[in-house]
Amino acid sequence: MNTVDLIIFLICTGGIVIYGCSFFNKKGSADEFTSAGSNIPGWVVGMSIFSTYVSSISYLGYPGKAYAADWNPFVFSLSIPIASYFAAKYFVPFYRRQTSVSAYSFLEQRFGLWARWYASICYLLTQVARIGSIVFLLALPMNILLGWDIRMVVVVTSAAIILYSMMGGIKGVIWTEAIQGFIMIGGALACLIILLFSMPEGPAQTFRIGMEEGKFSLGSFGPSLGESTFWVCLIYGIFINLQNYGIDQNYVQRYHTAKSDKAARFSALFGGYLFIPVSAVFFLIGTALYAFYKVHPELMPATELKADYMFPFFIVNQLPQGMTGVLIASIFAAGMSTVATGITSSSTIVLTDYYSHLRPKATDKEKLRLLKVASLVIGILGTLVALALVNVDSILDAWWKLSSIFSGGMLGLFLLGYLSKRVRNVDAVIGVVCGVIIIGWISAATWLGLPESGLHEYLAIVLGTIVIFLVGFLSCHLFNRKKR
């Protein structure tokens, strides 16, 4: 990495950190830290939602999967319009009417404190795993570029993100994410253009090789549920995105920051729909990488690299001076935005769902201090996860499996309370117990020596959600019939 690239990278990333810190307000309140005074324009919130979707998992994991295999994971993106529609029509108005910024206060109103804590624990586990996955992928390019120790990069990067998350709160995070979104899109498009026009026969050669090698395949359309088919990815995407939009604090908190209901609905649609073409760009980069190294085998690395490393390797060795710095800054922008979101949203949950119950009369100053301490702790836990992922082959696979497990089927619990007014607390408890058993069976059958479920791990969230909803609903109607 030459001096010019290093300067560009440091200016971009350092500028983001400084800009995020600039939102620090010595006289700020806990409400401002968590909801930004509900005065942010819809397009800014939409770019923030988009940036939350696009992480370094997308920036490196998607090209890595397309390079090693095909476009099967792109089916996940195709499920987003369904979730975006339901979010704009139902979820946004519902949460805007709630008095609490927490996505899980409704569950307490409906089923009691246990339901709120169950969902919030699932959320916190998911966020810690996500933060760790993303921070690890942020460290990969710098390890390849400069030979810096990957653990050192993880620690330094985490410290910078935690700093501006603690100082700027949700307002600083959202505005920096909007800027980071433009950096991400510009960097990805620039790299794709360079890749396509680096082919000896022009861009058409990339598409021809991709078609011949089956690289554009969206997966098998067969009925198997034990492998990553088109249908498995689509079903997984529908459920995980409905959960994102419907009960994920990252998204729900953003609904509260928009200046109006109309702006909040627009942000949900804009952020989701923008992700579809941008994710296609990432997959096309992976296919173009495969085609590029197929016609230029002499440029391949001397030792075999993991698929997730191939995009950084190309950035280091093939991009013109200046572009390397821009691309690395883009990857960092993608990761920093999502990590900052996870930190601020998780600290909000610690305050609203736990601390406020233990200390209902806490002063605003105490709440603000708790938010910053919680941000620090969540960031540290995510850093430890990142350090544990150093030897994982595919971060995208690891993240999808972890998110499917840690979700705990909480979408099913939310739908149970949202769609049926007759379901009792005991019905919800029975449903959750059954759902957790199913998730554990699908996810850990091999470890526990149990008979295999025959289902792909991605389907843990699908079956868990369905079981919680159906068991709770049937329990209500079978054991709670009104006497005539």
Salt bridges, closest charged atoms under 4 A:
GLU108 OE1 - ARG116 NH1 2.58
GLU108 OE2 - HIS357 NE2 3.08
GLU177 OE1 - ARG254 NH2 2.98
GLU201 OE1 - ARG208 NH2 2.74
GLU213 OE2 - LYS294 NZ 3.33
ASP261 OD1 - ARG96 NE 2.79
GLU298 OE2 - HIS296 ND1 3.37
ASP353 OD1 - ARG116 NH2 3.03
GLU366 OE2 - ARG359 NH2 3.21
ASP397 OD2 - LYS65 NZ 3.32
ASP427 OD1 - ARG424 NH2 2.93
GLU457 OE1 - HIS456 ND1 3.84
